[in-house]
Amino acid sequence: MTIGVKVDGVKSDETAITAQDTDSSIRAVAALEDQLRRGMYVFIRQARRPISRDEAAGAVGISRKLAAFHLDKLVEAGVLNARYESLSGIRKVGRAPKVYEPSKSDIRVNIPQRRHDILAGILLDAVASTDPTEPARSAAVRIAEEDGRTLGARERERTRPGRLSTERALGLTAQILADRGFEPIRDTPTRLRLHDCPFHPLTTKGSGLVCEINRAFCGGVLAGLAASTVEAALEPRAGSTCCVELRHAEPTRPASRMSR
């Protein structure tokens, strides 16, 4: 099961699931476990307009006071937004009633993380950017590398690490990939395995393409970080683990020239 909250309108390459997001999603799910709260939440979502406490109470058959208690719990959990507004549009003496509407959070509950939004963003950008001379598969791999490069460059600009050793490069890369559901595991100082593929189970429909996209994305992160001593290689394994491994790149030696 993955636990995460995605906010509508955020581009996939800028979206990371943090510990704070996870805590928020747990609170949201816990708040909706109560049947009365779920009923009011569904009613408010379907109404497509701000709803008063009286309307919410009537929808589930409870008192206004009890409804107010549950509605405010949903606001605390980030599921609803609240404000004071006159529903009739006519200003009256005294404070306007409190009204509720759904927040803009898209609540997802999965463990381990599934980040199909990242894959969808890559594929949509590939379709939008390709031309008749570029195969769709090549475009998807290119966009994945560009997205990864953007993330790596952003992290390098933020941390300003200077020249990166292999171990430092893997540490920075691990954080970027962890925020996007790859569950990196540092099994040796110079190797990083990705325990989870955030695009699973879509890999069953196109494992070759998804693996290429994963490798290109990770390679792009390394390029953006200027991590020249690390490479992203395909090392397929069974199950939902990612097929990409990040490891120390042995320097290429120039071919020796035969003497005549």
Secondary structure by P-SEA (a helix, b strand, c coil): ccccccccccccccccccaaaaaaaaaaaaaaccaaaaaaaaaaaaacccccaaaaaaaacccaaaaaaaaaaaaaaccbbbbbbcccccccccccbbbbbbcccbbbbbcccccaaaaaaaaaaaaacccccccaaaaaaaaaaaaaaaaaaaaaaacccccccaaaaaaaaaaaaaaaccccccccccbbbbccccccccccccaaaaaaaaaaaaaaaaaaaccccbbbbbbccccccccccccccccccccccccc
